[in-house]
Amino acid sequence: MSGTGNNTAIANLNSQITTGSYNNLNYGVVGRTASASCGPFYAYIHNGLPRFQIADDSSWRLVLIFSTRDIADEWWRAVSTSTITQLQNNIQRVTPQFYTHDTRIWNAYNFFTESAVSSVSALFRGKLFLVLENDRGGRGITVVPRQHIVDRTSGNWFCIRSVAEPAQHWFYDPSQGRIYAHPTQRTLFRIMADGLQDGGIMIGSDNVILVAANAGLVSLGVATNSSNPALALTPLQVTNSAANAQVFNFGQLLKGCIASTDQPAPTPLWFISTGGGLEWELVL
């Protein structure tokens, strides 16, 4: 996506950029591990009230089984932003693997059976199923596996590393003006999604911009083969100009539009508009 000055994401973030507040290192600690987004993802949902007060500690305990953690994040975006009365301000996210629902308003057990929420539930058929757990008197509950993930929160600072080669991290080299995949050095990047407040959970369809710590906004250089967009490789650089910042699709950023060349490390990173690049993950 073009990083032109009239881009909505750039316009919405311009106040942060012009004041320099986008570069404050107020989030994140390097070193926490993450996991790939493939495979089932599990979460509990418990009968509770807004502000996490417990409505009924004995009933309506469910396990949500998502096809991937990406689907879990998309489900949370869908239910948390819905204008449907049964969903609005009902389900609360305590952690990525623990939610509450107020069954006095609506019971999440009916997610796939109640017509009032079908416009949302239809999006997740074949991607999610729910298991009703024993009430407290049943003396047993499914213990779901703890899954080590990093919450993809807008406005946070992350390191970005290769899924295939976890030692390779994004690193901005100011002496070269380029961003590299580096085996021993790393740079913190702040990721901000258009339309989300800080702390909102980012999903694949979001448009985002990136800020390299103590450097500036991630931008694109001159393509190596501008005459043929399908073959073009465009270097990742850094700019202090909001008009030149690159707006990425968050899903494509992590899965396909960024590649490194086959040469001794550190290797330059390239943007490929047609996809086919590497898979990356966020770590704190």
ZITA-V278239 format. One record per residue. N is the residue number from 1. RES is the residue in one small letter. OMEGA is omega in whole degrees, -180 to 180 (none if undefined). Layout:
<<N:RES:OMEGA> <N:RES:OMEGA>>
This chain:
<<1:m:-175> <2:s:178> <3:g:-179> <4:t:-175> <5:g:-178> <6:n:179> <7:n:-176> <8:t:-178> <9:a:179> <10:i:180> <11:a:-178> <12:n:-177> <13:l:-171> <14:n:-179> <15:s:177> <16:q:-176> <17:i:-175> <18:t:178> <19:t:-179> <20:g:-177> <21:s:179> <22:y:-173> <23:n:178> <24:n:-179> <25:l:-176> <26:n:179> <27:y:161> <28:g:173> <29:v:-178> <30:v:169> <31:g:-179> <32:r:-177> <33:t:177> <34:a:176> <35:s:177> <36:a:-173> <37:s:-179> <38:c:177> <39:g:-178> <40:p:179> <41:f:-170> <42:y:176> <43:a:172> <44:y:166> <45:i:-168> <46:h:-179> <47:n:-177> <48:g:-177> <49:l:171> <50:p:-175> <51:r:169> <52:f:171> <53:q:-177> <54:i:179> <55:a:-175> <56:d:-175> <57:d:-172> <58:s:-172> <59:s:176> <60:w:172> <61:r:-176> <62:l:166> <63:v:175> <64:l:180> <65:i:-179> <66:f:179> <67:s:176> <68:t:176> <69:r:176> <70:d:178> <71:i:177> <72:a:179> <73:d:179> <74:e:177> <75:w:180> <76:w:177> <77:r:-176> <78:a:-176> <79:v:-177> <80:s:180> <81:t:-177> <82:s:174> <83:t:177> <84:i:-174> <85:t:-176> <86:q:-177> <87:l:-172> <88:q:178> <89:n:-180> <90:n:-177> <91:i:-180> <92:q:179> <93:r:179> <94:v:174> <95:t:177> <96:p:-178> <97:q:180> <98:f:179> <99:y:169> <100:t:173> <101:h:-180> <102:d:-174> <103:t:174> <104:r:178> <105:i:-179> <106:w:-176> <107:n:-179> <108:a:177> <109:y:-178> <110:n:-173> <111:f:-177> <112:f:-176> <113:t:-177> <114:e:-175> <115:s:-177> <116:a:-179> <117:v:-173> <118:s:179> <119:s:176> <120:v:-175> <121:s:-180> <122:a:-180> <123:l:-172> <124:f:175> <125:r:-177> <126:g:-179> <127:k:-175> <128:l:164> <129:f:-175> <130:l:178> <131:v:177> <132:l:-179> <133:e:174> <134:n:167> <135:d:-176> <136:r:-179> <137:g:-180> <138:g:174> <139:r:177> <140:g:179> <141:i:178> <142:t:176> <143:v:-179> <144:v:-180> <145:p:173> <146:r:-177> <147:q:-174> <148:h:178> <149:i:172> <150:v:178> <151:d:-178> <152:r:-175> <153:t:178> <154:s:-180> <155:g:-179> <156:n:177> <157:w:-177> <158:f:158> <159:c:-179> <160:i:-176> <161:r:180> <162:s:175> <163:v:-178> <164:a:-179> <165:e:-173> <166:p:177> <167:a:-177> <168:q:180> <169:h:172> <170:w:180> <171:f:176> <172:y:179> <173:d:-177> <174:p:180> <175:s:179> <176:q:-178> <177:g:-174> <178:r:174> <179:i:-174> <180:y:163> <181:a:-170> <182:h:-177> <183:p:-175> <184:t:-180> <185:q:-179> <186:r:177> <187:t:173> <188:l:177> <189:f:173> <190:r:-179> <191:i:-178> <192:m:-178> <193:a:177> <194:d:176> <195:g:179> <196:l:170> <197:q:175> <198:d:-179> <199:g:176> <200:g:-177> <201:i:-179> <202:m:176> <203:i:-171> <204:g:-177> <205:s:-179> <206:d:170> <207:n:-174> <208:v:166> <209:i:-177> <210:l:176> <211:v:175> <212:a:-175> <213:a:177> <214:n:-177> <215:a:-178> <216:g:-176> <217:l:178> <218:v:-179> <219:s:179> <220:l:176> <221:g:-179> <222:v:-178> <223:a:-179> <224:t:-179> <225:n:-174> <226:s:-180> <227:s:-180> <228:n:-176> <229:p:-178> <230:a:-178> <231:l:-173> <232:a:170> <233:l:-176> <234:t:-176> <235:p:174> <236:l:-179> <237:q:179> <238:v:180> <239:t:172> <240:n:-179> <241:s:178> <242:a:-178> <243:a:-177> <244:n:179> <245:a:179> <246:q:175> <247:v:-179> <248:f:164> <249:n:-172> <250:f:180> <251:g:180> <252:q:179> <253:l:-178> <254:l:-172> <255:k:167> <256:g:-175> <257:c:179> <258:i:-178> <259:a:171> <260:s:-177> <261:t:-179> <262:d:179> <263:q:-179> <264:p:-180> <265:a:-3> <266:p:-177> <267:t:179> <268:p:175> <269:l:-175> <270:w:173> <271:f:178> <272:i:-174> <273:s:-177> <274:t:180> <275:g:-179> <276:g:180> <277:g:-175> <278:l:174> <279:e:-177> <280:w:176> <281:e:-179> <282:l:175> <283:v:180> <284:l:none>>
